[in-house]
Structure formats: C-alpha cells, structure tokens
C-alpha cells in the first residue's frame, strides 16, 4: 500500500502518472482515495488576518490534513497549532505550555 502526498504545484494527474511510473513493476495499482493538494491562500481575508494577528511564519505543512479537502470546496482553511510538526504522532510528541499560551494569545487576538 502506498500513500502518496504531493505539493500543489503537481496536478493530480501528474501525481498519479508519477506514482504509476514508480510502481511500474507492480502487478496491480488501484487508487482507493484521492484529494488534490491545497494551494496556499494567503490573500484570503481571514487567513491574512490570522497571520497578521500572530505575526506568523508561513511554512509548508508536513503530512496530510483536511485543509486540502476544505480548499477543494472553497472553504478557507489553515493548519495552526502548538508543537513541533516533525514530532507529531510519534512516541516523542509533546507540547510546551508556552506554545499553548501563544496559540491562545493568537487565536484570542484573531477572534476577539
């Protein structure tokens, strides 16, 4: 089983073609689920306001989230939260209290 994730610069068709080429010795290839990659929408007013509220650095997301699915339906979405994304879903995952406090500050500023 292969889980292929790709950047927004790559089309779905290109991602499928590249994956099939990589797996050209496989007996069978079946796509069970697919979702396009989400292009950053930094100019959307709500996303821009969140970035400004927290003076946030914008960087690529590691892994897959529902942001791509929301974007496909025209819903502005971001991944934002505390912790080191490189530790997410590992045995060593943790979050510092200061990171939680900073998220609270940013979200309160954004909403409030």
N, CA, C and O atoms as a DFTB+ gen file, in Angstrom:
448 C
 N C O
     1  1       0.851      -1.165       0.000
     2  2       0.000       0.000       0.000
     3  2       0.898       1.230       0.000
     4  3       1.881       1.289       0.739
     5  1       0.561       2.202      -0.824
     6  2       1.330       3.434      -0.944
     7  2       0.418       4.607      -0.623
     8  3      -0.714       4.668      -1.102
     9  1       0.906       5.534       0.183
    10  2       0.195       6.769       0.486
    11  2       1.013       7.878      -0.155
    12  3       2.086       8.218       0.343
    13  1       0.530       8.441      -1.241
    14  2       1.255       9.468      -1.991
    15  2       0.698      10.834      -1.644
    16  3      -0.504      11.073      -1.754
    17  1       1.573      11.721      -1.229
    18  2       1.203      13.115      -0.973
    19  2       2.022      13.980      -1.905
    20  3       3.179      13.670      -2.193
    21  1       1.433      15.055      -2.374
    22  2       2.143      15.882      -3.347
    23  2       1.808      17.354      -3.145
    24  3       0.757      17.710      -2.611
    25  1       2.733      18.194      -3.588
    26  2       2.607      19.645      -3.433
    27  2       1.600      20.206      -4.432
    28  3       1.324      19.577      -5.453
    29  1       1.050      21.386      -4.144
    30  2       0.067      21.995      -5.043
    31  2       0.595      22.263      -6.452
    32  3      -0.193      22.378      -7.390
    33  1       1.905      22.364      -6.614
    34  2       2.464      22.602      -7.946
    35  2       2.319      21.383      -8.854
    36  3       2.475      21.490     -10.071
    37  1       2.023      20.238      -8.272
    38  2       1.852      18.991      -9.023
    39  2       0.353      18.725      -9.175
    40  3      -0.389      18.761      -8.193
    41  1      -0.086      18.459     -10.398
    42  2      -1.509      18.155     -10.606
    43  2      -1.811      16.734     -10.150
    44  3      -0.907      15.912      -9.998
    45  1      -3.071      16.462      -9.937
    46  2      -3.493      15.116      -9.559
    47  2      -3.067      14.114     -10.627
    48  3      -2.519      13.058     -10.311
    49  1      -3.322      14.449     -11.903
    50  2      -2.974      13.528     -12.986
    51  2      -1.467      13.262     -13.025
    52  3      -1.039      12.128     -13.237
    53  1      -0.670      14.310     -12.820
    54  2       0.786      14.123     -12.793
    55  2       1.203      13.251     -11.611
    56  3       2.082      12.400     -11.746
    57  1       0.575      13.459     -10.455
    58  2       0.906      12.657      -9.275
    59  2       0.582      11.183      -9.522
    60  3       1.357      10.305      -9.143
    61  1      -0.552      10.912     -10.153
    62  2      -0.919       9.523     -10.465
    63  2       0.079       8.935     -11.458
    64  3       0.537       7.806     -11.279
    65  1       0.417       9.685     -12.497
    66  2       1.359       9.188     -13.507
    67  2       2.727       8.907     -12.888
    68  3       3.343       7.882     -13.182
    69  1       3.201       9.812     -12.035
    70  2       4.495       9.609     -11.382
    71  2       4.469       8.386     -10.476
    72  3       5.430       7.617     -10.431
    73  1       3.375       8.211      -9.761
    74  2       3.251       7.066      -8.858
    75  2       3.219       5.764      -9.643
    76  3       3.875       4.793      -9.266
    77  1       2.457       5.739     -10.736
    78  2       2.400       4.538     -11.570
    79  2       3.768       4.224     -12.167
    80  3       4.159       3.060     -12.264
    81  1       4.492       5.265     -12.565
    82  2       5.831       5.052     -13.110
    83  2       6.756       4.464     -12.040
    84  3       7.546       3.562     -12.317
    85  1       6.649       4.977     -10.839
    86  2       7.458       4.476      -9.730
    87  2       7.140       3.016      -9.423
    88  3       8.017       2.238      -9.051
    89  1       5.869       2.663      -9.587
    90  2       5.401       1.308      -9.264
    91  2       5.221       0.453     -10.519
    92  3       4.391      -0.456     -10.535
    93  1       5.987       0.736     -11.561
    94  2       5.746       0.078     -12.846
    95  2       5.915      -1.441     -12.805
    96  3       5.456      -2.127     -13.719
    97  1       6.556      -1.981     -11.776
    98  2       6.699      -3.430     -11.654
    99  2       5.582      -4.068     -10.827
   100  3       5.560      -5.285     -10.643
   101  1       4.661      -3.250     -10.334
   102  2       3.560      -3.781      -9.512
   103  2       2.591      -4.571     -10.385
   104  3       2.371      -4.233     -11.548
   105  1       2.016      -5.625      -9.814
   106  2       1.029      -6.428     -10.542
   107  2      -0.265      -5.649     -10.765
   108  3      -0.922      -5.795     -11.795
   109  1      -0.617      -4.824      -9.791
   110  2      -1.885      -4.104      -9.865
   111  2      -1.748      -2.782      -9.121
   112  3      -1.089      -2.709      -8.084
   113  1      -2.370      -1.746      -9.654
   114  2      -2.406      -0.440      -8.986
   115  2      -3.862      -0.006      -8.928
   116  3      -4.542       0.065      -9.952
   117  1      -4.333       0.283      -7.720
   118  2      -5.714       0.732      -7.518
   119  2      -5.684       1.973      -6.625
   120  3      -5.097       1.948      -5.544
   121  1      -6.311       3.049      -7.075
   122  2      -6.406       4.268      -6.278
   123  2      -7.663       4.170      -5.434
   124  3      -8.773       4.102      -5.961
   125  1      -7.481       4.163      -4.116
   126  2      -8.611       3.992      -3.204
   127  2      -9.210       5.324      -2.761
   128  3     -10.404       5.408      -2.473
   129  1      -8.388       6.347      -2.710
   130  2      -8.850       7.647      -2.243
   131  2      -7.933       8.704      -2.828
   132  3      -6.731       8.480      -2.969
   133  1      -8.494       9.849      -3.168
   134  2      -7.672      10.915      -3.748
   135  2      -8.250      12.272      -3.381
   136  3      -9.465      12.463      -3.327
   137  1      -7.358      13.190      -3.137
   138  2      -7.740      14.570      -2.847
   139  2      -6.647      15.470      -3.395
   140  3      -5.465      15.176      -3.217
   141  1      -7.012      16.556      -4.054
   142  2      -5.979      17.444      -4.579
   143  2      -5.222      18.136      -3.447
   144  3      -5.739      18.305      -2.343
   145  1      -4.003      18.523      -3.746
   146  2      -3.217      19.287      -2.778
   147  2      -3.824      20.683      -2.644
   148  3      -4.447      21.190      -3.577
   149  1      -3.639      21.290      -1.490
   150  2      -4.205      22.623      -1.252
   151  2      -3.158      23.694      -1.517
   152  3      -2.093      23.709      -0.900
   153  1      -3.473      24.571      -2.425
   154  2      -2.587      25.705      -2.673
   155  2      -2.740      26.706      -1.538
   156  3      -3.850      26.908      -1.044
   157  1      -1.649      27.339      -1.112
   158  2      -1.759      28.345      -0.051
   159  2      -2.684      29.474      -0.497
   160  3      -2.627      29.913      -1.646
   161  1      -3.523      29.935       0.402
   162  2      -4.461      31.016       0.092
   163  2      -4.181      32.173       1.045
   164  3      -5.041      32.564       1.834
   165  1      -2.977      32.711       0.962
   166  2      -2.539      33.727       1.911
   167  2      -3.239      35.068       1.728
   168  3      -3.143      35.933       2.598
   169  1      -3.936      35.253       0.621
   170  2      -4.625      36.522       0.392
   171  2      -6.080      36.501       0.854
   172  3      -6.744      37.537       0.834
   173  1      -6.582      35.351       1.267
   174  2      -7.947      35.303       1.792
   175  2      -7.994      36.187       3.041
   176  3      -7.101      36.096       3.883
   177  1      -9.018      37.041       3.181
   178  2      -9.051      37.993       4.302
   179  2      -8.919      37.346       5.689
   180  3      -8.214      37.878       6.547
   181  1      -9.581      36.219       5.918
   182  2      -9.492      35.579       7.235
   183  2      -8.111      34.974       7.485
   184  3      -7.562      35.082       8.581
   185  1      -7.568      34.345       6.466
   186  2      -6.236      33.764       6.619
   187  2      -5.199      34.862       6.816
   188  3      -4.320      34.742       7.670
   189  1      -5.295      35.927       6.034
   190  2      -4.374      37.055       6.192
   191  2      -4.504      37.677       7.586
   192  3      -3.504      38.084       8.178
   193  1      -5.719      37.749       8.105
   194  2      -5.933      38.317       9.445
   195  2      -5.322      37.430      10.521
   196  3      -4.748      37.941      11.483
   197  1      -5.434      36.105      10.379
   198  2      -4.824      35.196      11.346
   199  2      -3.304      35.330      11.316
   200  3      -2.660      35.399      12.363
   201  1      -2.744      35.366      10.131
   202  2      -1.294      35.520      10.000
   203  2      -0.845      36.824      10.643
   204  3       0.158      36.856      11.357
   205  1      -1.586      37.902      10.389
   206  2      -1.231      39.206      10.962
   207  2      -1.407      39.214      12.476
   208  3      -0.578      39.775      13.192
   209  1      -2.474      38.600      12.968
   210  2      -2.750      38.594      14.414
   211  2      -1.616      37.941      15.189
   212  3      -1.286      38.363      16.297
   213  1      -1.023      36.912      14.603
   214  2       0.034      36.200      15.312
   215  2       1.425      36.500      14.803
   216  3       2.415      35.971      15.307
   217  1       1.489      37.374      13.778
   218  2       2.778      37.609      13.119
   219  2       3.419      36.250      12.802
   220  3       4.584      36.003      13.115
   221  1       2.637      35.396      12.183
   222  2       3.016      34.000      11.970
   223  2       3.929      33.825      10.773
   224  3       3.769      34.484       9.746
   225  1       4.882      32.933      10.920
   226  2       5.699      32.494       9.795
   227  2       4.906      31.420       9.070
   228  3       4.409      30.486       9.699
   229  1       4.784      31.541       7.768
   230  2       4.050      30.565       6.974
   231  2       5.065      29.594       6.383
   232  3       6.059      29.995       5.778
   233  1       4.789      28.314       6.573
   234  2       5.688      27.284       6.038
   235  2       4.861      26.086       5.593
   236  3       3.705      25.944       5.992
   237  1       5.448      25.226       4.768
   238  2       4.707      24.047       4.307
   239  2       4.333      23.133       5.464
   240  3       5.043      23.056       6.466
   241  1       3.228      22.456       5.315
   242  2       2.747      21.500       6.311
   243  2       3.368      20.141       6.051
   244  3       3.447      19.691       4.908
   245  1       3.799      19.506       7.095
   246  2       4.276      18.132       6.986
   247  2       3.073      17.210       7.141
   248  3       2.309      17.345       8.096
   249  1       2.902      16.293       6.228
   250  2       1.802      15.354       6.342
   251  2       0.532      15.861       5.694
   252  3       0.505      16.940       5.101
   253  1      -0.515      15.072       5.814
   254  2      -1.794      15.386       5.195
   255  2      -2.784      15.821       6.261
   256  3      -2.798      15.279       7.367
   257  1      -3.613      16.801       5.923
   258  2      -4.703      17.223       6.795
   259  2      -5.930      17.483       5.925
   260  3      -5.865      17.373       4.701
   261  1      -7.031      17.824       6.553
   262  2      -8.264      18.105       5.817
   263  2      -8.265      19.461       5.130
   264  3      -9.239      19.792       4.454
   265  1      -7.215      20.257       5.274
   266  2      -7.170      21.568       4.617
   267  2      -7.373      21.419       3.111
   268  3      -8.081      22.225       2.507
   269  1      -6.763      20.402       2.494
   270  2      -6.939      20.187       1.053
   271  2      -8.403      19.943       0.708
   272  3      -8.916      20.463      -0.283
   273  1      -9.059      19.154       1.530
   274  2     -10.476      18.849       1.284
   275  2     -11.337      20.106       1.426
   276  3     -12.212      20.354       0.596
   277  1     -11.095      20.894       2.464
   278  2     -11.843      22.149       2.637
   279  2     -11.596      23.092       1.460
   280  3     -12.534      23.685       0.927
   281  1     -10.337      23.228       1.059
   282  2      -9.980      24.110      -0.046
   283  2     -10.693      23.707      -1.321
   284  3     -11.141      24.560      -2.087
   285  1     -10.798      22.415      -1.548
   286  2     -11.492      21.895      -2.732
   287  2     -12.944      22.368      -2.774
   288  3     -13.521      22.500      -3.853
   289  1     -13.538      22.623      -1.606
   290  2     -14.930      23.069      -1.524
   291  2     -15.055      24.577      -1.308
   292  3     -16.130      25.073      -0.973
   293  1     -13.948      25.305      -1.501
   294  2     -13.987      26.756      -1.406
   295  2     -14.001      27.293       0.018
   296  3     -14.370      28.447       0.236
   297  1     -13.608      26.480       0.987
   298  2     -13.590      26.889       2.392
   299  2     -12.157      27.235       2.775
   300  3     -11.256      26.404       2.661
   301  1     -11.957      28.463       3.229
   302  2     -10.623      28.883       3.651
   303  2     -10.219      28.082       4.881
   304  3     -10.986      27.979       5.838
   305  1      -9.018      27.515       4.859
   306  2      -8.570      26.692       5.980
   307  2      -7.060      26.792       6.132
   308  3      -6.334      27.036       5.168
   309  1      -6.609      26.600       7.354
   310  2      -5.179      26.597       7.656
   311  2      -4.898      25.496       8.674
   312  3      -5.803      24.992       9.339
   313  1      -3.641      25.141       8.776
   314  2      -3.161      24.284       9.858
   315  2      -2.453      25.216      10.830
   316  3      -1.481      25.878      10.467
   317  1      -2.934      25.266      12.049
   318  2      -2.298      26.125      13.045
   319  2      -2.421      25.471      14.409
   320  3      -3.493      24.999      14.787
   321  1      -1.343      25.446      15.128
   322  2      -1.396      24.891      16.465
   323  2      -0.008      24.764      17.060
   324  3       0.992      25.016      16.388
   325  1       0.048      24.374      18.319
   326  2       1.323      24.275      19.021
   327  2       2.061      22.980      18.683
   328  3       1.484      22.036      18.143
   329  1       3.319      22.963      19.009
   330  2       4.099      21.740      18.876
   331  2       4.971      21.712      17.644
   332  3       4.815      22.513      16.722
   333  1       5.885      20.777      17.653
   334  2       6.818      20.574      16.549
   335  2       6.200      19.581      15.576
   336  3       6.003      18.422      15.942
   337  1       5.882      19.995      14.338
   338  2       5.236      19.087      13.403
   339  2       6.084      17.847      13.078
   340  3       5.544      16.820      12.666
   341  1       7.374      17.937      13.258
   342  2       8.223      16.771      12.986
   343  2       8.077      15.697      14.072
   344  3       8.489      14.554      13.877
   345  1       7.494      16.067      15.205
   346  2       7.266      15.102      16.278
   347  2       5.825      14.600      16.319
   348  3       5.500      13.698      17.091
   349  1       4.962      15.185      15.488
   350  2       3.539      14.830      15.512
   351  2       3.340      13.333      15.290
   352  3       3.944      12.730      14.402
   353  1       2.486      12.759      16.113
   354  2       2.101      11.346      16.021
   355  2       3.273      10.384      16.239
   356  3       3.261       9.257      15.743
   357  1       4.276      10.838      16.980
   358  2       5.396       9.962      17.334
   359  2       5.373       9.722      18.844
   360  3       4.645      10.388      19.579
   361  1       6.168       8.776      19.284
   362  2       6.250       8.487      20.720
   363  2       6.827       9.674      21.485
   364  3       6.560       9.832      22.676
   365  1       7.618      10.512      20.808
   366  2       8.229      11.660      21.471
   367  2       7.444      12.957      21.338
   368  3       7.972      14.024      21.652
   369  1       6.199      12.895      20.881
   370  2       5.402      14.109      20.693
   371  2       5.098      14.762      22.036
   372  3       4.734      14.078      22.993
   373  1       5.247      16.074      22.110
   374  2       4.893      16.840      23.300
   375  2       4.634      18.280      22.896
   376  3       4.990      18.702      21.795
   377  1       4.013      19.030      23.795
   378  2       3.744      20.448      23.585
   379  2       4.129      21.191      24.852
   380  3       3.753      20.792      25.953
   381  1       4.871      22.260      24.695
   382  2       5.256      23.097      25.834
   383  2       4.093      24.006      26.223
   384  3       3.308      24.417      25.368
   385  1       3.984      24.314      27.492
   386  2       2.935      25.222      27.985
   387  2       3.017      26.575      27.296
   388  3       1.988      27.168      26.970
   389  1       4.229      27.066      27.072
   390  2       4.403      28.370      26.411
   391  2       3.806      28.352      25.005
   392  3       3.265      29.362      24.553
   393  1       3.898      27.215      24.306
   394  2       3.319      27.101      22.967
   395  2       1.792      27.153      23.026
   396  3       1.158      27.763      22.165
   397  1       1.208      26.521      24.031
   398  2      -0.247      26.588      24.214
   399  2      -0.688      28.014      24.521
   400  3      -1.683      28.496      23.981
   401  1       0.056      28.678      25.388
   402  2      -0.270      30.065      25.741
   403  2      -0.185      30.977      24.519
   404  3      -1.020      31.863      24.342
   405  1       0.831      30.756      23.675
   406  2       0.983      31.575      22.470
   407  2      -0.162      31.333      21.495
   408  3      -0.660      32.276      20.880
   409  1      -0.580      30.086      21.347
   410  2      -1.736      29.795      20.478
   411  2      -2.990      30.474      21.011
   412  3      -3.764      31.040      20.239
   413  1      -3.192      30.424      22.291
   414  2      -4.339      31.088      22.894
   415  2      -4.290      32.593      22.619
   416  3      -5.303      33.194      22.262
   417  1      -3.126      33.193      22.785
   418  2      -2.976      34.624      22.541
   419  2      -3.318      34.968      21.093
   420  3      -4.065      35.914      20.840
   421  1      -2.778      34.208      20.146
   422  2      -3.003      34.477      18.728
   423  2      -4.480      34.291      18.373
   424  3      -5.070      35.139      17.705
   425  1      -5.070      33.192      18.817
   426  2      -6.476      32.941      18.486
   427  2      -7.405      33.955      19.144
   428  3      -8.392      34.377      18.542
   429  1      -7.091      34.344      20.376
   430  2      -7.903      35.358      21.051
   431  2      -7.805      36.696      20.309
   432  3      -8.802      37.405      20.172
   433  1      -6.624      37.035      19.839
   434  2      -6.442      38.272      19.077
   435  2      -7.206      38.193      17.758
   436  3      -7.839      39.161      17.338
   437  1      -7.142      37.044      17.118
   438  2      -7.820      36.850      15.828
   439  2      -9.340      36.910      15.978
   440  3     -10.013      37.580      15.195
   441  1      -9.876      36.225      16.966
   442  2     -11.320      36.152      17.164
   443  2     -11.856      37.402      17.857
   444  3     -12.941      37.889      17.541
   445  1     -11.077      37.906      18.804
   446  2     -11.557      38.938      19.679
   447  2     -11.621      40.305      19.132
   448  3     -12.024      41.233      19.833
